[in-house]
């Protein structure tokens, strides 16, 4: 079973999100939108699925460096955990800060900032590529001799802590707590696109790093969330490549090799002078409307049902991924990613979304039966066929409505 604290906490995440939805509904606070929240969670799904493959290699690299090159041999004792936690949090600050200050790195981290809302579902909106470079910042822990189990525990707890700070439901914590720790107020600043809030409050757990390195900003004006160039998409796969696509487009227009390199490693928004120079964050436009598009109630219920089925399957996959054969891991991962992309296409009313979803529905029983062939073939077949029949009938009923919306 997967012992990563982030994966173990998944049911708690969903319970707290459900609780927050109810609380905000009672307060008549419209912080949740179906398509936005579902896209946030689907981005997290894609991140966890790709991470299930990447983390094996990266964890092996950490273990190798700790065993062969560690300066000390810190045992798994009680004091090793708080030591590693603070050390990890310090390195997290720098990995996070540079993910905002280097254009290439922002290509991955921007995924987490794309939502124009601010609620607990945003905490789950994570990148699938960011770990490829941020992991390098944590290798000093291996060189210090911190055991891999202690490292993965510190990493997981750091990420779990950051879940609760993605909310507007909590205004302020006690003053002493606000001074030492990262809080919802501090992190709202970090997620805002207000010019004065850009690139502030990079802390994971301890806000003292921002105070120490002059990147702290107090919340004193209403935050407006999102990125300066809105994604305008519900597709979690495209969300992971949108900024890279923009970088590639800019690189094609830059003639100088030196400027191409500078474009990659300067701050986001940097351009050579002959292309207009640095593009500052625009002021908040009071007339700006958040990205939204019209979808039928039937479609929303259909996608929500499929989403819940997929989330249940994904949790089982993440819990038992270490026990699966590599072929079953790959089949499961590809199917899950294909599914969340299909949901995004449906929400965007793409003309070919109906064909993609039809292919997905046919693929479900095939994938399901292949995964459980050796143990519970009869039961797996019955479940898969029942799911297929229910889903196809439901989908056919809304198909005409989808065609109508696609033409508008």
C-alpha positions as CSV (number, residue, x, y, z in Angstrom):
1,X,0.0,0.0,0.0
2,X,1.2,3.5,-0.8
3,X,2.5,5.2,2.4
4,X,2.8,8.7,1.0
5,X,0.9,11.0,3.5
6,X,-0.5,13.0,0.5
7,X,-2.2,9.8,-0.9
8,X,-3.4,8.6,2.5
9,X,-5.1,11.9,3.2
10,X,-7.2,11.9,-0.1
11,X,-10.5,10.8,1.6
12,X,-10.0,13.6,4.2
13,X,-9.4,16.1,1.4
14,X,-12.7,15.2,-0.2
15,X,-14.6,15.3,3.1
16,X,-13.2,18.8,3.9
17,X,-14.1,20.0,0.4
18,X,-17.6,18.7,0.9
19,X,-17.9,20.4,4.3
20,X,-16.6,23.7,2.8
21,X,-19.1,23.6,0.0
22,X,-21.9,23.2,2.5
23,X,-20.6,26.0,4.7
24,X,-20.2,28.4,1.8
25,X,-23.6,27.5,0.4
26,X,-25.2,28.4,3.8
27,X,-23.3,31.7,3.8
28,X,-24.4,32.3,0.2
29,X,-20.7,32.6,-0.8
30,X,-20.2,31.6,-4.4
31,X,-16.6,30.3,-4.2
32,X,-17.3,27.0,-5.9
33,X,-18.2,26.5,-9.5
34,X,-18.7,22.9,-10.8
35,X,-16.4,23.0,-13.8
36,X,-13.7,25.0,-12.1
37,X,-13.6,22.7,-9.0
38,X,-13.7,19.5,-11.1
39,X,-10.8,20.8,-13.3
40,X,-8.8,21.6,-10.1
41,X,-9.3,18.1,-8.9
42,X,-8.6,16.6,-12.3
43,X,-5.3,18.4,-12.5
44,X,-4.4,16.9,-9.2
45,X,-5.4,13.5,-10.6
46,X,-3.1,13.8,-13.6
47,X,-0.3,15.0,-11.2
48,X,-0.7,12.0,-8.9
49,X,-0.9,9.5,-11.8
50,X,2.3,10.8,-13.5
51,X,3.9,11.1,-10.1
52,X,3.3,7.4,-9.5
53,X,5.9,6.7,-12.2
54,X,8.2,9.7,-11.7
55,X,8.5,9.4,-7.9
56,X,9.9,5.8,-8.2
57,X,12.9,7.1,-10.2
58,X,13.4,10.3,-8.1
59,X,13.0,8.4,-4.8
60,X,15.6,5.9,-6.0
61,X,17.9,8.7,-6.9
62,X,17.5,10.3,-3.5
63,X,18.2,7.0,-1.8
64,X,21.3,6.4,-3.8
65,X,22.7,9.9,-3.0
66,X,21.9,9.5,0.7
67,X,23.6,6.1,0.9
68,X,26.7,6.9,-1.2
69,X,27.3,10.6,-0.6
70,X,25.6,11.6,2.6
71,X,27.9,13.5,4.9
72,X,26.1,12.2,8.0
73,X,24.1,9.1,8.9
74,X,21.0,10.5,10.6
75,X,19.0,7.6,12.0
76,X,15.2,7.3,12.1
77,X,14.7,8.9,15.5
78,X,12.2,11.4,16.8
79,X,14.4,14.5,16.4
80,X,15.2,13.6,12.8
81,X,11.6,14.4,11.7
82,X,11.3,18.0,12.9
83,X,14.9,18.6,11.7
84,X,14.0,17.3,8.2
85,X,10.6,19.1,8.2
86,X,12.3,22.6,8.8
87,X,15.1,21.8,6.3
88,X,12.6,20.6,3.7
89,X,10.4,23.7,4.2
90,X,13.5,26.0,3.7
91,X,14.3,24.3,0.4
92,X,10.7,24.3,-0.5
93,X,10.6,28.1,-0.2
94,X,13.5,28.5,-2.7
95,X,12.1,25.9,-5.1
96,X,8.7,27.6,-5.0
97,X,10.2,31.1,-5.3
98,X,12.3,30.2,-8.3
99,X,9.2,28.5,-9.9
100,X,7.7,32.0,-10.0
101,X,10.9,33.9,-11.0
102,X,12.1,31.6,-13.8
103,X,9.9,31.5,-16.9
104,X,10.6,27.8,-17.8
105,X,9.9,26.7,-14.2
106,X,6.7,28.8,-14.2
107,X,5.5,26.7,-17.1
108,X,4.9,23.9,-14.6
109,X,4.0,25.8,-11.5
110,X,1.4,28.1,-13.3
111,X,-1.0,25.1,-13.3
112,X,-1.5,25.6,-9.5
113,X,-2.4,29.3,-10.0
114,X,-4.8,29.0,-13.0
115,X,-8.1,28.7,-11.1
116,X,-10.0,32.0,-10.8
117,X,-11.6,30.8,-7.5
118,X,-10.0,30.2,-4.1
119,X,-11.2,27.2,-2.2
120,X,-9.9,23.9,-0.9
121,X,-10.2,22.2,-4.4
122,X,-7.5,24.6,-5.6
123,X,-5.0,22.9,-3.2
124,X,-5.4,19.8,-5.3
125,X,-4.6,21.6,-8.5
126,X,-1.0,20.5,-9.0
127,X,1.4,20.3,-11.9
128,X,2.6,17.1,-13.5
129,X,6.0,18.5,-14.6
130,X,7.1,20.8,-11.8
131,X,8.7,17.9,-9.8
132,X,11.3,17.4,-12.5
133,X,13.3,20.4,-11.3
134,X,12.0,21.1,-7.8
135,X,13.2,17.7,-6.8
136,X,16.8,19.0,-7.3
137,X,16.3,21.5,-4.5
138,X,15.7,18.6,-2.0
139,X,18.9,16.7,-2.8
140,X,20.8,18.7,0.0
141,X,18.7,16.7,2.4
142,X,20.1,13.5,0.9
143,X,23.6,14.9,1.2
144,X,22.9,15.8,4.8
145,X,22.1,12.1,5.4
146,X,18.4,12.4,6.1
147,X,16.9,8.9,5.7
148,X,14.5,8.5,2.6
149,X,11.6,7.5,4.9
150,X,12.1,10.7,6.9
151,X,12.3,12.7,3.7
152,X,9.2,11.4,2.1
153,X,7.3,11.9,5.4
154,X,8.5,15.5,5.7
155,X,7.5,16.1,2.0
156,X,4.1,14.6,2.5
157,X,3.3,16.5,5.7
158,X,4.5,19.8,4.2
159,X,2.0,19.3,1.3
160,X,-0.8,18.1,3.6
161,X,-0.3,21.2,5.7
162,X,-0.8,23.5,2.7
163,X,-4.2,22.0,2.0
164,X,-6.1,23.9,4.6
165,X,-4.7,27.3,3.7
166,X,-6.5,27.3,0.4
167,X,-9.7,28.8,1.7
168,X,-11.6,32.1,2.1
169,X,-13.6,30.6,5.0
170,X,-10.9,31.5,7.5
171,X,-10.0,35.2,7.7
172,X,-7.2,35.5,10.2
173,X,-5.4,33.3,12.7
174,X,-4.0,34.5,16.0
175,X,-1.3,37.2,15.6
176,X,1.5,34.9,16.8
177,X,0.4,32.2,14.4
178,X,0.2,34.6,11.5
179,X,3.8,35.7,12.3
180,X,5.4,32.3,12.2
181,X,3.2,30.1,10.0
182,X,1.7,30.2,6.5
183,X,-2.0,30.9,6.8
184,X,-5.1,31.3,4.5
185,X,-4.6,35.1,4.6
186,X,-0.9,34.9,3.6
187,X,-1.7,32.3,0.9
188,X,-4.6,34.3,-0.6
189,X,-2.0,37.0,-1.3
190,X,0.2,34.4,-3.1
191,X,-2.6,33.2,-5.3
192,X,-3.8,36.7,-6.3
193,X,-3.0,38.5,-9.6
194,X,-3.1,42.0,-8.1
195,X,0.1,43.7,-9.1
196,X,1.2,44.3,-5.5
197,X,0.7,40.6,-4.7
198,X,2.6,39.1,-7.6
199,X,5.5,36.8,-6.4
200,X,4.8,37.2,-2.7
201,X,4.5,34.8,0.2
202,X,6.2,31.7,-1.2
203,X,6.2,29.8,2.1
204,X,5.1,26.2,2.4
205,X,4.6,26.0,6.2
206,X,6.7,28.7,7.8
207,X,6.1,32.3,6.6
208,X,9.3,33.3,8.4
209,X,11.3,32.6,5.2
210,X,9.3,35.3,3.4
211,X,9.8,37.7,6.2
212,X,13.6,36.9,6.2
213,X,14.1,37.1,2.5
214,X,11.9,40.2,1.8
215,X,9.1,38.5,-0.1
216,X,6.3,38.9,2.4
217,X,3.2,40.9,1.7
218,X,0.3,41.5,4.0
219,X,-3.3,41.0,2.8
220,X,-4.7,44.5,2.8
221,X,-6.7,44.6,-0.4
222,X,-9.2,42.3,-2.0
223,X,-7.4,39.5,-3.8
224,X,-8.3,38.6,-7.4
225,X,-7.3,35.1,-8.3
226,X,-5.8,33.4,-11.3
227,X,-3.0,34.1,-13.7
228,X,-2.5,37.4,-15.6
229,X,-3.2,35.6,-18.9
230,X,-6.3,33.4,-18.1
231,X,-6.2,29.7,-19.2
232,X,-9.8,29.7,-20.4
233,X,-10.1,25.9,-20.5
234,X,-11.5,23.1,-18.5
235,X,-9.0,20.6,-19.9
236,X,-6.5,19.4,-17.2
237,X,-4.1,18.0,-19.7
238,X,-3.9,21.2,-21.7
239,X,-3.5,23.1,-18.4
240,X,-0.1,21.4,-18.0
241,X,1.2,22.5,-21.4
242,X,-0.4,25.9,-22.0
243,X,2.5,28.0,-20.7
244,X,5.1,25.8,-22.4
245,X,3.2,26.3,-25.6
246,X,3.4,30.1,-25.1
247,X,7.1,29.9,-24.4
248,X,7.6,27.8,-27.6
249,X,5.7,30.5,-29.6
250,X,7.9,33.2,-28.1
251,X,11.1,31.3,-28.8
252,X,10.2,31.0,-32.5
253,X,9.9,34.8,-32.7
254,X,13.3,35.4,-31.0
255,X,16.2,35.4,-33.5
256,X,19.1,35.5,-31.0
257,X,20.3,32.3,-29.3
258,X,21.3,34.4,-26.3
259,X,17.8,35.9,-26.0
260,X,16.2,32.5,-26.4
261,X,18.1,31.4,-23.3
262,X,17.3,34.6,-21.5
263,X,13.6,34.1,-22.4
264,X,13.7,30.7,-20.7
265,X,15.4,31.7,-17.5
266,X,14.3,35.3,-17.0
267,X,11.1,36.2,-15.1
268,X,7.8,35.4,-16.8
269,X,6.8,38.3,-18.9
270,X,10.4,39.1,-20.0
271,X,10.9,39.9,-23.7
272,X,13.9,41.5,-25.5
273,X,13.6,45.2,-26.0
274,X,13.0,44.8,-29.7
275,X,9.9,42.7,-28.8
276,X,8.5,45.3,-26.4
277,X,10.5,44.6,-23.3
278,X,9.3,43.3,-20.0
279,X,5.5,42.9,-19.8
280,X,4.3,43.9,-16.4
281,X,1.3,42.4,-14.6
282,X,-1.8,44.4,-15.7
283,X,-3.9,46.3,-13.2
284,X,-7.2,44.6,-12.1
285,X,-10.0,45.4,-14.5
286,X,-13.2,45.9,-12.5
287,X,-15.2,44.8,-15.5
288,X,-13.4,41.5,-16.0
289,X,-15.6,38.4,-16.0
290,X,-14.3,35.0,-15.0
291,X,-14.1,32.3,-17.6
292,X,-17.4,30.3,-17.9
293,X,-19.4,28.7,-20.6
294,X,-22.9,27.3,-20.7
295,X,-23.6,23.6,-20.4
296,X,-26.8,21.7,-19.8
297,X,-27.8,20.4,-16.4
298,X,-28.0,16.9,-17.9
299,X,-24.4,17.1,-19.0
300,X,-23.3,18.5,-15.7
301,X,-24.9,15.6,-13.9
302,X,-23.5,13.1,-16.4
303,X,-20.0,14.3,-16.1
304,X,-20.3,14.5,-12.3
305,X,-21.4,10.8,-12.2
306,X,-18.5,9.8,-14.4
307,X,-16.1,11.9,-12.3
308,X,-17.2,10.2,-9.1
309,X,-16.7,6.7,-10.6
310,X,-13.3,7.7,-11.9
311,X,-12.3,9.2,-8.5
312,X,-13.1,6.0,-6.8
313,X,-11.1,4.0,-9.3
314,X,-8.2,6.5,-9.0
315,X,-8.0,6.2,-5.3
316,X,-7.7,2.4,-5.5
317,X,-5.0,2.8,-8.1
318,X,-3.0,5.2,-6.0
319,X,-3.3,3.1,-2.9
320,X,-2.3,-0.1,-4.5
321,X,-0.1,1.2,-7.4
322,X,3.0,-0.5,-5.9
323,X,1.4,-3.9,-6.1
324,X,0.3,-3.7,-9.7
325,X,2.3,-5.1,-12.7
326,X,3.9,-2.5,-14.9
327,X,1.5,-3.2,-17.8
328,X,-1.6,-2.7,-15.5
329,X,0.0,0.5,-14.2
330,X,0.3,1.9,-17.7
331,X,-3.2,0.8,-18.8
332,X,-4.7,2.4,-15.7
333,X,-2.7,5.6,-15.9
334,X,-3.5,6.2,-19.6
335,X,-7.2,5.5,-19.1
336,X,-7.5,7.9,-16.1
337,X,-5.7,10.7,-18.0
338,X,-7.8,10.1,-21.1
339,X,-10.9,10.2,-19.0
340,X,-10.2,13.6,-17.3
341,X,-9.3,15.0,-20.7
342,X,-12.7,13.8,-22.1
343,X,-14.5,15.5,-19.2
344,X,-12.8,18.7,-20.1
345,X,-13.8,18.4,-23.8
346,X,-17.4,17.8,-22.8
347,X,-17.4,20.8,-20.5
348,X,-16.0,23.0,-23.4
349,X,-18.6,21.7,-25.9
350,X,-16.0,20.6,-28.3
351,X,-17.5,19.2,-31.5
352,X,-15.5,16.0,-31.3
353,X,-16.1,15.6,-27.6
354,X,-19.0,13.1,-28.2
355,X,-16.8,10.8,-30.2
356,X,-14.0,10.9,-27.6
357,X,-16.5,10.1,-24.8
358,X,-18.0,7.3,-26.8
359,X,-14.6,5.8,-27.2
360,X,-13.9,6.2,-23.5
361,X,-17.1,4.4,-22.5
362,X,-16.3,1.5,-24.8
363,X,-12.8,1.4,-23.3
364,X,-14.0,1.3,-19.7
365,X,-15.2,-2.4,-19.6
366,X,-12.1,-3.5,-21.6
367,X,-9.7,-1.8,-19.2
368,X,-11.7,-3.0,-16.2
369,X,-11.9,-6.6,-17.2
370,X,-8.2,-6.7,-18.2
371,X,-7.2,-5.4,-14.8
372,X,-9.2,-7.9,-12.8
373,X,-9.1,-10.8,-15.3
374,X,-7.1,-13.2,-13.1
375,X,-9.1,-12.8,-9.9
376,X,-12.7,-11.8,-10.4
377,X,-13.5,-12.1,-14.1
378,X,-17.3,-12.8,-13.6
379,X,-17.8,-10.0,-11.1
380,X,-15.7,-7.6,-13.1
381,X,-17.6,-8.4,-16.3
382,X,-21.0,-7.8,-14.7
383,X,-19.9,-4.5,-13.2
384,X,-18.3,-3.3,-16.4
385,X,-21.4,-4.3,-18.6
386,X,-23.8,-2.7,-16.2
387,X,-21.7,0.5,-16.1
388,X,-21.5,0.6,-19.9
389,X,-25.2,0.1,-20.5
390,X,-26.2,2.8,-17.9
391,X,-23.6,5.3,-19.2
392,X,-24.4,4.7,-22.9
393,X,-28.2,5.2,-22.4
394,X,-27.5,8.3,-20.3
395,X,-25.0,9.7,-22.8
396,X,-27.2,9.1,-25.8
397,X,-30.0,11.0,-24.1
398,X,-27.9,14.1,-23.8
399,X,-26.1,13.7,-27.1
400,X,-28.6,15.8,-29.0
401,X,-28.3,18.6,-26.5
402,X,-24.5,18.5,-26.8
403,X,-24.8,18.8,-30.6
404,X,-27.1,21.8,-30.3
405,X,-24.7,23.6,-27.9
406,X,-21.7,22.8,-30.1
407,X,-23.4,24.7,-33.0
408,X,-23.9,27.8,-31.0
